[in-house]
């Protein structure tokens, strides 16, 4: 009897969780760069275009709008700056969209004043806060999580303070009272290749670093 009640409780909990689950999707002209402080999954041939949420918390994404637009008699690839979008979904499926940009004039207007829309599957607009993410570094997209953490710590318009600890890079141990600093590589001089190798090694996750070390050791 107790086992039966436990099984029913598990089923009820599962149903309850699934009823809260929602899917957030972006339109084809939008790329997801980060989701709730973490860099979005992507490859050379495929990028992430949706994710699931199962709570009523505030969520934050970083997106980029890309369109091939008319530029006189030519075609030009337009890519926006990274745009931070913060919203609260509840248990509704959402679509994050950007206006269609057909020509360079519209693209330039969007670049100056980007507007991203968040709507439910029933076409109801969801309130959101938006801002431009300023990027740093030689390869800025590799630092999306770090730059976003710094933005959230700065209390920007679209900041979500509780995401700071999620994406902030680990601090280098320092003496008591001293400020923690991030590792930084300056690419200059004759050992550029070595320094770039160090840079990409530091950007990789632990599994990739381990595979690289095995490769370097010839194992």
Helices and strands as residue ranges (DSSP letters): H 2-20, E 22-26, E 30-35, E 38-39, E 50-53, E 58-71, E 74-79, E 83-88, E 94-98, H 104-112, E 116-120, E 128-132, G 140-143, H 144-153, G 161-163, H 164-167, H 192-203, H 206-216
